[in-house]
Amino acid sequence: MTLWRWSEMLPATPLHARLDLGAGNTPLVHSARIGRAAGLENLFFKLENTNPTGSYKDRFAAVAISQMLAHCQTRCVTSSSGNAGASLAAHCAAAGIECEIGVIVTAPSGKLDQMRAYGANVTRVEGFGIDDEITRQVFRFLTRRAEQPDTALQISAFCWSPLGMAGVKTLSYELAEQSSSPIDHVFSPVSGGGLNLAVARGFQDLVGDGRLSSSPRIDCVQPAGNDTVAGPLRAGAERARPVAWTTQISGLQCASILDGHELISAARASGGTGHLVSDEQIWEAQARLAREEGIFCEPAGATALAGALQACEQGDLEPRARVVCLVTGAAFKDPPSIERMLADDPVATRTLSEMIADP
Ligand SMILES: Cc1ncc(COP(=O)(O)O)c(C=O)c1O
């Protein structure tokens, strides 16, 4: 199996500049229990939480930082809701590149600590990611910081860093190789839209060069409190729309459209649609993944499953359809979400004699 198609991602990158911390080649597993309970025989999970820094963003960072190494650049500037920053920080650490990250204030402690542990210079920016004007100004500031030839701005969206995002297309190449029969639906969480656009484009590549006869439907799942893409896609609109987000799901809080318009057109061309779920549905899917599948993921990583289960309940999925849900991030990223899951179930402390008396 050829998992990292470096020749396609980095055509001009010499071998010594190809940084590989082990991103990609993640497992595709058949659902142990949730699929059967929902009446979906062929429900699968793509475990992107098993990437080296715990999220699919490593596919982006591996290519983005390799590209910087190839150009002898020594400073990476980025903005992040958490996972892209953590992933870039790790790859910069391995490459000996300085990493400066502007982070939205709601980024959870797990993601912040991870970026800092890898040695990145992290600043939380008030209003960034929440207020449209402040967000625009932060992007302008970062763009100016990256004007030096030794510096690159790396943001995980096609509209900012298309070469790095090409690395995320490997998700689709792997899915096509790992699945023993054609996939009907890929459900995936959406924030700025880059992830799903990469998945759609990856499948388009495979159809274009004759390796697949058709693309799976690309199903875009968003929390109802950040409906930039899913609602417009479902309603037949052509453009994403900015919203003032209210969701508490970290990683899926994005005040900007980024790749939203292109995603709507790519997802529609695949036959996919949008799905809106509540934060409660996402937290429930996160708990079910842990308790019924043994998969420990952050809430954003459970969002695809919440969307697929809702579509199934609404009769929008054939029972025999081959459905893949992307589990995009690991649970250690978001400790408060685990505290929420376990809030009603504190650990008991007892003496040994109490246990013997009342096992
Ligand atoms: C775990 C996780 N899943 C999904 C997404 C959504 O990706 P995108 O912003 O490319 O739509 C993010 C974005 O940060 C994320 O961290």
The ligand as a Tripos MOL2 file, in Angstrom:
@<TRIPOS>MOLECULE
LIG
   16    16     1     0     0
SMALL
NO_CHARGES

@<TRIPOS>ATOM
      1 C1        -10.7510   17.5010   15.6230 C.3       1 LIG1
      2 C2        -11.2070   18.3620   14.4940 C.ar      1 LIG1
      3 N1        -12.1220   17.8580   13.6330 N.ar      1 LIG1
      4 C3        -12.5840   18.6010   12.6090 C.ar      1 LIG1
      5 C4        -12.1330   19.8920   12.3800 C.ar      1 LIG1
      6 C5        -12.7050   20.6880   11.2440 C.3       1 LIG1
      7 O1        -11.7940   20.9230   10.2300 O.3       1 LIG1
      8 P1        -12.0180   22.1280    9.1940 P.3       1 LIG1
      9 O2        -11.7930   23.4050    9.9540 O.co2     1 LIG1
     10 O3        -10.9840   21.9180    8.1670 O.co2     1 LIG1
     11 O4        -13.4040   22.0310    8.6780 O.co2     1 LIG1
     12 C6        -11.1670   20.4520   13.2460 C.ar      1 LIG1
     13 C7        -10.6470   21.8050   13.0120 C.2       1 LIG1
     14 O5         -9.8520   22.3340   13.7420 O.2       1 LIG1
     15 C8        -10.6960   19.6570   14.3210 C.ar      1 LIG1
     16 O6         -9.7700   20.1320   15.1870 O.3       1 LIG1
@<TRIPOS>BOND
     1     1     2 1
     2     2     3 ar
     3     2    15 ar
     4     3     4 ar
     5     4     5 ar
     6     5     6 1
     7     5    12 ar
     8     6     7 1
     9     7     8 1
    10     8     9 2
    11     8    10 1
    12     8    11 1
    13    12    13 1
    14    12    15 ar
    15    13    14 2
    16    15    16 1
@<TRIPOS>SUBSTRUCTURE
     1 LIG1         1 GROUP 0 **** ****
